[in-house]
Amino acid sequence: MDALQKNRSTPSLPESSIVLLGLLFTIVGLIFRDSFGFTSLLAAVGIGLVIAGTVYIAVEGSELVRLSLAFISLVALPLLSYGSIIRWIGGIMIGAVIVGALFTRISE
């Protein structure tokens, strides 16, 4: 019974394969063009997987901290494309992700 519970909690894909899958989506989305916009969506999903996977790998903390910083990085990056105060908020959020990742690495 313990073996069944242990298999359920282990991830099905390692983090590095999620980043590689994101790179593949991004490359395919940027190379091929279509009239429906599927490849643009595929490229956006790929970029999101690369960013979230990289942040998740870089942080060495609890699962909640790792997922929180990955989510903050996904929210912060699109804010950089806006102007004025919104860009500053995105920059501050990215700075918080970097500081959080460095803090978890130093404290471990």
C-alpha positions in Angstrom: 0.0 0.0 0.0 2.9 2.4 0.8 4.3 1.8 -2.7 1.1 3.0 -4.3 1.0 6.1 -2.3 4.7 6.8 -3.0 4.3 6.6 -6.8 1.3 9.0 -6.7 3.4 11.8 -5.1 6.4 11.5 -7.4 6.3 13.9 -10.5 5.8 12.3 -13.9 8.3 14.6 -15.6 11.5 16.0 -14.2 11.9 19.8 -14.3 14.5 19.8 -16.9 12.3 18.0 -19.4 9.6 20.6 -18.8 12.1 23.3 -19.8 13.2 21.3 -22.9 9.5 20.9 -23.8 9.0 24.6 -23.5 12.0 25.2 -25.7 10.6 22.9 -28.3 7.2 24.6 -28.2 8.9 28.0 -28.5 11.0 27.0 -31.5 8.1 25.4 -33.3 5.9 28.4 -32.5 8.4 30.8 -33.8 9.4 28.9 -37.0 6.0 28.0 -38.3 3.2 30.5 -39.1 -0.5 29.9 -39.5 -3.5 32.1 -40.1 -5.4 30.9 -36.9 -2.7 32.0 -34.4 -2.1 28.5 -32.9 1.7 28.8 -33.3 1.7 32.2 -31.5 -0.2 30.5 -28.6 2.2 27.6 -28.8 5.2 29.9 -28.6 3.7 31.8 -25.6 3.1 28.5 -23.8 6.6 27.4 -24.6 8.1 30.7 -23.2 6.0 30.3 -20.1 7.2 26.7 -19.6 10.8 27.8 -20.0 10.5 30.6 -17.6 8.5 28.8 -14.9 10.7 25.6 -15.2 13.9 27.6 -15.0 12.7 29.5 -11.9 11.5 26.2 -10.3 14.9 24.6 -10.9 16.8 27.6 -9.6 14.9 27.8 -6.3 15.9 25.4 -3.5 13.1 25.7 -1.0 9.8 24.2 -0.1 7.3 23.3 -2.8 5.2 26.4 -1.9 8.1 28.8 -2.3 9.2 27.3 -5.6 5.7 27.4 -7.1 5.1 30.9 -5.8 8.2 32.3 -7.3 7.5 30.5 -10.6 4.0 32.1 -10.7 5.3 35.6 -9.8 7.9 35.4 -12.6 5.1 34.4 -15.1 3.0 37.4 -14.0 5.9 39.8 -13.9 7.4 39.3 -17.4 4.4 40.5 -19.4 4.2 43.6 -17.3 7.6 44.7 -18.7 6.0 45.3 -22.1 3.7 48.1 -20.7 4.9 51.6 -20.0 5.1 53.8 -17.0 4.5 52.5 -13.5 3.4 49.1 -14.7 6.9 48.4 -16.1 8.4 49.4 -12.8 6.0 47.0 -10.9 7.1 44.2 -13.3 10.7 45.0 -12.7 10.3 45.0 -8.9 8.5 41.6 -9.1 11.3 40.1 -11.2 13.8 41.6 -8.7 11.8 39.9 -5.9 12.0 36.6 -7.7 15.8 36.9 -8.1 16.2 37.9 -4.5 14.0 35.0 -3.4 15.9 32.5 -5.5 19.2 33.7 -4.2 18.0 33.7 -0.6 16.8 30.1 -0.8 20.1 29.1 -2.3 22.2 30.9 0.4 20.0 29.7 3.3 20.1 26.0 2.4 
